[in-house]
Amino acid sequence: MTELHRKSDFRFFHRLRVRWAEVDMQKIVFNAHYLMYFDTAIADYWRAMALPYEEAMRALEGDLYVRKATIEFNASARADDVLDVGMKCLRVGNSSIVFHGGLFRGDDLLVSCELVYVFADPATQTSKPVPPLLREILAGYEAGEPMREVATGDWDQWGEGAGKVRRDVFIEEQRIPRELEWDEHDAVALHAVARNRLGQVIATGRLVAEAPGLGRIGRMAVHRALRGGGHGEAVLRALEAAAAVRGDTEVMLHAQRSAESFYRRLGYVPHGRPFEEAGIAHVEMRRKL
């Protein structure tokens, strides 16, 4: 097994805290849980590449199956330890992808892991070549390349992708009535979308004119599996920049109260009293440009 000893050998880390239920009678982490830790980190590795796993595999016309998992123990983790699980794609073969994992407590390497996946047809589970685009994405991530791009345009250009994210988030997840989601502003708004390297739209928002010098940002939505990855902030900043270019001096939005801290962090302040919109608590927030 290829050994990566230092934290600096890894670009990606998933942080976790050992739970009481994961330790054994020796008061150390039961050995089988380490594989779960590495597998959980792999799931976050895909998020770091801005790839919602199920949809990405569908687009790539395959899926990944573990062929071999190897664990090497150096020291034990204990309840309440905060651990950083590093994952690195070491190589991509014809149909296989090899990851190396390192589980650290502070700078101390406790456990190493090698995971070998095979890309295969999900119907027959027979191996097939790793798609060139997936090779490029894995290599690009390890090289530090950006995993998303943000673009702006009209509804004709981005409506299909933006509409899917909005349907998934607002109509399916938040159960907002369809008739409240779609309105006449979509046809005239400037839409921003964040796309991953498969070309899938993973976040969206729109900008309309509220009043002279005041832009209104709305319909901010991020793919459920990819929240916390900075995609919403990237869309918001693109809309703010577009508002500034057209001469707006301030932008406003109706923030769901659950997202108020997100907007506060990005420079927005509440304006007026909270209210309900589509049965969900909101507050108006504004930011000077």
Number of C-alpha atoms within 10 A of each C-alpha: 11 11 13 17 18 13 19 10 13 18 14 21 22 19 14 15 13 18 13 13 9 17 18 13 7 8 13 16 21 16 15 10 13 20 15 11 19 27 16 14 22 22 14 22 20 16 18 18 22 29 26 20 17 12 11 18 16 11 13 16 14 23 22 19 17 13 13 11 15 13 18 13 13 10 12 14 23 19 16 12 14 16 23 22 27 27 27 22 20 15 14 18 12 12 15 20 22 19 19 23 30 27 27 23 16 12 13 15 21 18 21 25 24 23 22 19 19 25 26 20 16 15 8 7 14 11 18 16 14 21 14 9 12 16 14 11 20 20 16 15 18 15 10 9 12 13 18 20 15 17 14 19 14 15 20 10 11 18 19 11 19 27 19 15 25 23 18 16 19 18 16 12 11 13 13 17 13 12 8 11 14 13 9 7 13 18 12 13 19 21 28 29 33 26 22 22 18 16 12 20 25 26 30 33 25 27 27 19 17 13 10 10 14 21 25 21 25 19 22 24 24 27 20 14 16 21 15 13 14 13 24 23 18 19 26 24 14 22 28 23 13 17 24 18 10 10 13 20 16 17 25 22 23 22 26 18 17 10 11 18 13 15 20 14 9 12 12 20 18 18 14 9 8 16 14 11 14 12 11 13 14 20 20 19 20 22 19 14 14
